[in-house]
Amino acid sequence: MSLIVCKFGGTSLADGNNIRRAAEIALSDPSRKFVVVSAPGKRFSEDVKVTDLLYASYTESRDKKGCGEAFARIRKRFCSIVEELGIDFDIGAVLDETQEAIARSDSADFAASRGEYLNARIMAALTGREFVDAKDIIFFDERGMFDEKKSYPRIAERLFAAKEAIVPGFYGTGADGKIRTFSRGGSDISGAIVARAVNADLYENWTDVSGFLACDPRIVQNPQKIEVISFKELRELSYMGANVLHAEAIFPVRKGDIPIRIKNTFRPEDAGTIILPSKKYVPHGNIVTGIAGKKDFTVIYLEKSLMNTEVGFARKALSILERESINFEHMPSGIDTLSLVIESRYLRGGMLDKLIDAMKAELAPDYIRVLEDIALVATVGHGMAQNVGTSARLFNALSESGINVRMIDQGSSELNIIVGIDNADYERCLRAVYHEFFEKQ
């Protein structure tokens, strides 16, 4: 029998009815032995996420030495879920314990983790499966990074002993013994970690969409669904904003060559999207697999004669960013030029001016120019490297749409071409590229 780890999250766990549907899916296949759950998602567009309510509870507790007002909404939400399910579970006592623990805690991570904790307790009561607390099996090291060596054997030992289990996602235990969380959406990572630890045959990620789409449906009408995609393609698209799956969830399962399938809790009959490791992936024939992008970047353009002969120039430029703990997205370069592409949110509050002053002093460039309000659009696909003229088609499509390209960056693997354009051209750019590679005959 195959072994499947499945993770449910978002809207698919928003209320009691949805949780019951997720439980039925999990129980419908005996291979789905280990289930990872997130906190309840939004029930409607104006709803407040449970995790945000928990952060508010922590803030109230820190400022007022108690969190009764903020926690009241959380209490109402989970009591409603248990009432809808009609299960014999003393949610009131568990919520009392949780509220008291948040009030005693000095950690925002602990408060934020309680959404997953409570939902997993409820799912365990509903399914009759054992609840295994993530704090006992997932660990972080002194740097706050996931500790593989400590976690994987502990996860495998504990879960195989349980035979079937429900595990809360999003958190684990830090080196200091306190609860620590992954970044938002981190239940996807937890699911991938569990799948890797038990050497699953498949990691199913159940959400509220039937897989990945080739482009953002808010911008392109009825884009094609991606049936099969490689880990590398998914990594590129996820990083550039295609957010069905957390970008970091790929790494644990990639090491174990474990496929991922994205499935729709509300349409379980849909095939979804299968994500395959490179050794199992066979190109599907399409030149482009998907298109994704993000707005609001800043490009710092440096020019200096004989830059290529100056040993360590790029290192010194990046060390200036490192001192300020600023990440860069891309670094296209020429013989005498270097561009640093940075998310604009890191450069607020005078930080941009501070970086420019440091670069003038330490790099002595002949010229510095700053381009703001830049969007990045990535065209991704394994077929791009095997098809002559792909770049020509891309840039011709942009030219015909009157879109000015401010920056070009192509990965060495020829898996993607990234263009920098003005924010104002972002939507037109996505439509133009999609039309060229998916609609044009």
Buried (B, 14 or more C-beta within 10 A) or exposed (E): EEBBBBBBBBBBBBBBEBBBBBBEBBBEEEBBBBBBBBBBBBBEEEBEBBBBBBBBBBBBBBEEEBBEEBBEBBBEBBEBBBEBBEBEBEBEEBBEEBBEBBBEBEBBBBBBBBBBBBBBBBBBBBBEBBBBBBBEBBBBBEEEEBBBEBBBEBBBEBBEEBEBBBBBBBBBBBBEEBBBBBEEBBBBBBBBBBBBBBEBBBBBBBBBBBBBBBBBEEBBEEBBBBEBBBBBBBBBBBBBBBEBBBBBBBBBBBEBBBBBBBBBBBEBEBBBBBBBBEEEBEBBEBBBBBBBBBBBBBBBBBBBEEBEEEEEBBEBBBEBBEEEEBEBBBEBBEEBBBBBBBBBEBBEEEBBEBBBEBBEEEBEBEEBEEBEEBBBBBBBBBBBEEEEEBBEBBBEBBEEBEBEBBBEBBBEEBBBBBBBBBBEBBBBBBBBBBBBBBEEE
